[in-house]
Amino acid sequence: MRERPHHAAAVAERIWNAFWRHKGTPFARIRDGLDAIVKVEDGVPFALVAEIDGQPCGNALVIGNDEPAKPELTPWLAALWVDEAMRGKGIAGALLDTAASRCHTLGVPRLYLTSRPALRGFYTERGWRIEEETVGKAALTLYSRTLQ
Ligand SMILES: CC(C)(COP(=O)(O)OP(=O)(O)OC[C@H]1O[C@@H](n2cnc3c(N)ncnc32)[C@H](O)[C@@H]1OP(=O)(O)O)[C@@H](O)C(=O)NCCC(=O)NCCS
């Protein structure tokens, strides 16, 4: 996203629609949060956008932490999204691998995420290890991925 700042509004809209709108969070808060991430010049946090023919079609964030029940774990993979029409082509896998490889380059030993239990197979087949079940208010599954 540092190299594609013109996608900021489209990515913020996807994150808001997928993860925040139904909770009543104002769009401006997500847009401002993404702008703040994109302004960071190096290291964590960072935002990834998947682009095909110049059009954004997916995104992921690497942020400090996304789970108040596990504040000691950092950094965190969040807001993974691929547009419905583009699913099943490996775009999410590529976003996860890119996030992992950038974190490894930054000297990060391990990356964390939480997801609903239905995505268990999706993550475990991509190198993520289940650390704990029913974590936090939303009873999510906690995963880690060791970076090497
Ligand atoms: C989950 C998501 C990111 C996958 O994106 P994608 O680009 O289609 O993923 P990939 O192409 O890399 O991988 C597709 C594989 O994931 C599997 N998969 C996708 N969604 C799944 C789900 N809800 N449950 C189980 N497996 C799932 C597919 O069956 C497919 O398996 P295959 O490779 O064996 O055929 C996408 O469906 C999405 O944006 N969902 C809504 C947002 C979401 O749930 N994000 C994760 C938050 S933790």
The ligand as a Tripos MOL2 file, in Angstrom:
@<TRIPOS>MOLECULE
LIG
   48    50     1     0     0
SMALL
NO_CHARGES

@<TRIPOS>ATOM
      1 C1        -10.9160  -16.7400    3.2340 C.3       1 LIG1
      2 C2        -10.5430  -15.9590    1.9600 C.3       1 LIG1
      3 C3         -9.6010  -14.8140    2.3360 C.3       1 LIG1
      4 C4         -9.8470  -16.9330    0.9950 C.3       1 LIG1
      5 O1         -9.4480  -16.1900   -0.1640 O.3       1 LIG1
      6 P1         -8.9980  -16.9430   -1.5340 P.3       1 LIG1
      7 O2         -8.1860  -15.9970   -2.3330 O.co2     1 LIG1
      8 O3        -10.1740  -17.5610   -2.1620 O.co2     1 LIG1
      9 O4         -8.0570  -18.0770   -0.9270 O.3       1 LIG1
     10 P2         -7.0420  -18.9760   -1.7670 P.3       1 LIG1
     11 O5         -7.4150  -18.9530   -3.2120 O.co2     1 LIG1
     12 O6         -5.6540  -18.6370   -1.3840 O.co2     1 LIG1
     13 O7         -7.3870  -20.3920   -1.1710 O.3       1 LIG1
     14 C5         -8.6380  -20.9490   -1.4980 C.3       1 LIG1
     15 C6         -8.8140  -22.1650   -0.6350 C.3       1 LIG1
     16 O8         -9.3140  -21.7640    0.6460 O.3       1 LIG1
     17 C7        -10.4920  -22.5120    0.9240 C.3       1 LIG1
     18 N1        -11.4450  -21.6660    1.6530 N.ar      1 LIG1
     19 C8        -11.8800  -20.4530    1.3220 C.ar      1 LIG1
     20 N2        -12.7950  -20.0220    2.2120 N.ar      1 LIG1
     21 C9        -12.9280  -21.0220    3.0960 C.ar      1 LIG1
     22 C10       -13.7350  -21.2160    4.2270 C.ar      1 LIG1
     23 N3        -14.6050  -20.2840    4.6360 N.pl3     1 LIG1
     24 N4        -13.6020  -22.3610    4.9110 N.ar      1 LIG1
     25 C11       -12.7290  -23.3220    4.5270 C.ar      1 LIG1
     26 N5        -11.9480  -23.2130    3.4390 N.ar      1 LIG1
     27 C12       -12.0640  -22.0760    2.7510 C.ar      1 LIG1
     28 C13       -11.0610  -22.8650   -0.4230 C.3       1 LIG1
     29 O9        -11.8470  -24.0230   -0.3420 O.3       1 LIG1
     30 C14        -9.8080  -23.1100   -1.2560 C.3       1 LIG1
     31 O10        -9.3220  -24.4180   -1.0070 O.3       1 LIG1
     32 P3         -8.4870  -25.2120   -2.1320 P.3       1 LIG1
     33 O11        -7.2560  -24.3780   -2.4000 O.co2     1 LIG1
     34 O12        -8.2030  -26.5220   -1.4970 O.co2     1 LIG1
     35 O13        -9.4050  -25.2730   -3.3080 O.co2     1 LIG1
     36 C15       -11.8050  -15.4080    1.2300 C.3       1 LIG1
     37 O14       -12.7460  -16.4340    1.0810 O.3       1 LIG1
     38 C16       -12.4540  -14.2210    1.9410 C.2       1 LIG1
     39 O15       -12.0970  -13.0650    1.7080 O.2       1 LIG1
     40 N6        -13.4380  -14.5120    2.8220 N.am      1 LIG1
     41 C17       -14.1590  -13.4860    3.5640 C.3       1 LIG1
     42 C18       -13.2760  -12.7900    4.6000 C.3       1 LIG1
     43 C19       -12.6360  -13.7710    5.5670 C.2       1 LIG1
     44 O16       -13.2480  -14.7180    6.0480 O.2       1 LIG1
     45 N7        -11.3370  -13.4850    5.8680 N.am      1 LIG1
     46 C20       -10.5640  -14.2560    6.8200 C.3       1 LIG1
     47 C21       -10.6650  -13.5720    8.1450 C.3       1 LIG1
     48 S1         -9.7810  -14.5000    9.4180 S.3       1 LIG1
@<TRIPOS>BOND
     1     1     2 1
     2     2     3 1
     3     2     4 1
     4     2    36 1
     5     4     5 1
     6     5     6 1
     7     6     7 2
     8     6     8 1
     9     6     9 1
    10     9    10 1
    11    10    11 2
    12    10    12 1
    13    10    13 1
    14    13    14 1
    15    14    15 1
    16    15    16 1
    17    15    30 1
    18    16    17 1
    19    17    18 1
    20    17    28 1
    21    18    19 ar
    22    18    27 ar
    23    19    20 ar
    24    20    21 ar
    25    21    22 ar
    26    21    27 ar
    27    22    23 1
    28    22    24 ar
    29    24    25 ar
    30    25    26 ar
    31    26    27 ar
    32    28    29 1
    33    28    30 1
    34    30    31 1
    35    31    32 1
    36    32    33 2
    37    32    34 1
    38    32    35 1
    39    36    37 1
    40    36    38 1
    41    38    39 2
    42    38    40 1
    43    40    41 1
    44    41    42 1
    45    42    43 1
    46    43    44 2
    47    43    45 1
    48    45    46 1
    49    46    47 1
    50    47    48 1
@<TRIPOS>SUBSTRUCTURE
     1 LIG1         1 GROUP 0 **** ****
